[in-house]
Amino acid sequence: MAPRGHRLQSAAALLVAAALVLLPGVVAVAVEPDEVLQDAALEGRARRLSAELRCVVCQNQSIDDSSAPLAKDLRLIVRERLQAGDSDDAVLDFIVARYGTLELLRPPLEPGTLLLWGTPLMVLCGVGIVLALHLRRRRADAVPAVDALSAQEQARLDDILRERK
């Protein structure tokens, strides 16, 4: 049995890991102090917009969560556009015009993003097909093959069936 101190350390590590997984927006913010705007309202808008934009280096992180240099550049562009007086939609339009629709963490459904939106469904269908084929094969393997009965066995079976009638 592990010493009590070791169990407490393990429990604490587990809690930290759970917090990192369950609270990524709270724990993993990569905005550096020199990026933060003095105007709290503008900074709040910048944070909301940054949370909607994908880091092209990290792919599955927002630019707000990424510490990649390109993500920092994008965060600065967002803040510059907000300070210039752009609306939230205008900032997003500017980023999309420059980097493309896939820069958005939630890109709109359009011909260019059909593959992006359809991939999870295709993967799910593929997994379902593979699982169904696997289960069918297992079921077929579980049923023993029936060989043809010999003439003597067939006669005995016929006798048994006649007796039951």
C-alpha positions as CSV (number, residue, x, y, z in Angstrom):
1,M,0.0,0.0,0.0
2,A,1.3,3.5,-0.9
3,P,2.2,5.9,1.9
4,R,-0.4,8.5,2.7
5,G,1.7,11.4,1.4
6,H,2.1,9.7,-2.0
7,R,-1.6,9.2,-2.3
8,L,-2.3,12.8,-1.5
9,Q,0.3,13.9,-4.2
10,S,-1.4,11.6,-6.7
11,A,-4.8,13.0,-5.8
12,A,-3.5,16.5,-6.2
13,A,-2.0,15.7,-9.6
14,L,-5.2,14.1,-10.7
15,L,-7.2,17.3,-9.7
16,V,-4.7,19.5,-11.6
17,A,-5.0,17.3,-14.7
18,A,-8.8,17.4,-14.5
19,A,-8.7,21.2,-14.2
20,L,-6.5,21.5,-17.2
21,V,-8.9,19.3,-19.3
22,L,-12.1,20.7,-18.0
23,L,-11.2,24.4,-17.8
24,P,-9.0,25.1,-20.8
25,G,-10.3,28.6,-21.3
26,V,-9.4,29.5,-17.7
27,V,-6.0,27.7,-17.4
28,A,-4.5,28.0,-20.9
29,V,-4.6,31.7,-21.8
30,A,-1.5,32.7,-23.6
31,V,-2.1,36.5,-23.8
32,E,1.0,38.3,-22.6
33,P,0.9,41.4,-20.4
34,D,2.2,43.7,-23.2
35,E,-0.7,42.7,-25.4
36,V,-3.5,43.6,-22.9
37,L,-5.4,46.8,-23.8
38,Q,-5.9,49.5,-21.2
39,D,-9.6,49.8,-22.1
40,A,-11.3,46.9,-20.3
41,A,-14.3,46.9,-22.7
42,L,-12.0,46.6,-25.8
43,E,-9.9,44.0,-24.1
44,G,-13.0,41.9,-23.4
45,R,-14.0,42.2,-27.0
46,A,-10.5,41.2,-28.1
47,R,-10.6,38.1,-25.8
48,R,-14.0,37.1,-27.2
49,L,-12.8,37.5,-30.8
50,S,-9.5,35.7,-30.1
51,A,-11.4,32.8,-28.6
52,E,-13.2,32.4,-32.0
53,L,-10.1,32.4,-34.1
54,R,-8.0,29.3,-34.8
55,C,-4.2,29.3,-34.4
56,V,-3.0,28.1,-37.8
57,V,0.1,26.6,-36.2
58,C,-1.7,24.7,-33.4
59,Q,-4.9,24.0,-35.4
60,N,-7.1,23.0,-32.5
61,Q,-6.4,26.0,-30.2
62,S,-7.7,29.4,-30.3
63,I,-5.2,32.2,-30.8
64,D,-6.1,33.3,-27.2
65,D,-4.8,29.9,-25.9
66,S,-1.8,29.5,-28.2
67,S,1.7,30.8,-27.4
68,A,2.8,30.4,-31.0
69,P,4.4,33.6,-32.5
70,L,1.8,33.7,-35.3
71,A,-1.0,33.5,-32.7
72,K,0.5,36.5,-30.9
73,D,0.6,38.4,-34.2
74,L,-3.0,37.6,-34.8
75,R,-4.0,38.8,-31.3
76,L,-2.1,42.0,-31.9
77,I,-4.0,42.5,-35.3
78,V,-7.3,41.9,-33.5
79,R,-6.5,44.5,-30.9
80,E,-5.2,47.0,-33.6
81,R,-8.4,46.6,-35.6
82,L,-10.5,47.1,-32.4
83,Q,-8.6,50.3,-31.5
84,A,-9.1,51.5,-35.0
85,G,-12.8,51.4,-34.4
86,D,-13.8,48.2,-36.3
87,S,-16.8,46.2,-35.2
88,D,-16.4,42.6,-34.1
89,D,-17.8,41.4,-37.5
90,A,-15.4,43.7,-39.3
91,V,-12.4,42.3,-37.4
92,L,-13.5,38.7,-38.2
93,D,-14.1,39.7,-41.8
94,F,-10.6,41.2,-42.0
95,I,-9.0,38.0,-40.6
96,V,-11.0,35.8,-42.9
97,A,-10.1,37.9,-45.9
98,R,-6.5,37.6,-45.1
99,Y,-6.2,34.0,-43.9
100,G,-9.3,32.2,-45.1
101,T,-12.5,30.8,-43.6
102,L,-10.7,28.0,-41.8
103,E,-9.1,30.6,-39.5
104,L,-12.5,30.5,-37.7
105,L,-12.9,27.9,-35.0
106,R,-16.6,27.6,-36.2
107,P,-16.4,28.2,-39.9
108,P,-19.7,28.7,-41.8
109,L,-21.2,25.8,-43.8
110,E,-20.3,26.6,-47.4
111,P,-18.9,24.6,-50.3
112,G,-15.3,25.3,-49.2
113,T,-15.9,23.9,-45.7
114,L,-18.2,20.9,-46.5
115,L,-15.3,18.5,-46.1
116,L,-14.4,20.1,-42.7
117,W,-18.0,19.7,-41.5
118,G,-18.6,16.3,-43.1
119,T,-15.4,14.6,-41.8
120,P,-16.8,13.8,-38.3
121,L,-19.9,12.3,-39.8
122,M,-17.8,10.3,-42.3
123,V,-15.5,9.0,-39.6
124,L,-18.5,8.0,-37.4
125,C,-20.1,6.2,-40.3
126,G,-16.8,4.5,-41.1
127,V,-16.4,3.3,-37.5
128,G,-20.0,2.0,-37.6
129,I,-19.4,0.0,-40.8
130,V,-16.1,-1.5,-39.5
131,L,-17.9,-2.4,-36.2
132,A,-20.8,-3.9,-38.0
133,L,-18.5,-6.0,-40.2
134,H,-16.5,-7.1,-37.2
135,L,-19.6,-8.2,-35.3
136,R,-20.9,-10.0,-38.3
137,R,-17.6,-11.9,-38.7
138,R,-17.5,-12.8,-35.0
139,R,-21.1,-14.0,-35.2
140,A,-20.3,-16.1,-38.3
141,D,-17.2,-17.6,-36.6
142,A,-19.2,-18.4,-33.4
143,V,-21.7,-20.6,-35.3
144,P,-20.2,-24.0,-36.0
145,A,-20.3,-25.2,-39.5
146,V,-22.9,-27.9,-40.1
147,D,-21.7,-30.7,-42.3
148,A,-24.1,-32.8,-44.3
149,L,-25.5,-35.7,-42.4
150,S,-24.6,-39.2,-43.4
151,A,-27.4,-41.4,-44.7
152,Q,-27.6,-43.3,-41.4
153,E,-27.8,-40.0,-39.4
154,Q,-30.5,-38.6,-41.7
155,A,-32.5,-41.8,-41.3
156,R,-32.3,-41.6,-37.5
157,L,-33.3,-37.9,-37.6
158,D,-36.3,-38.7,-39.8
159,D,-37.3,-41.5,-37.3
160,I,-37.1,-39.1,-34.4
161,L,-39.2,-36.5,-36.2
162,R,-41.9,-39.0,-37.1
163,E,-42.1,-40.2,-33.5
164,R,-42.8,-36.7,-32.3
165,K,-45.8,-36.3,-34.6
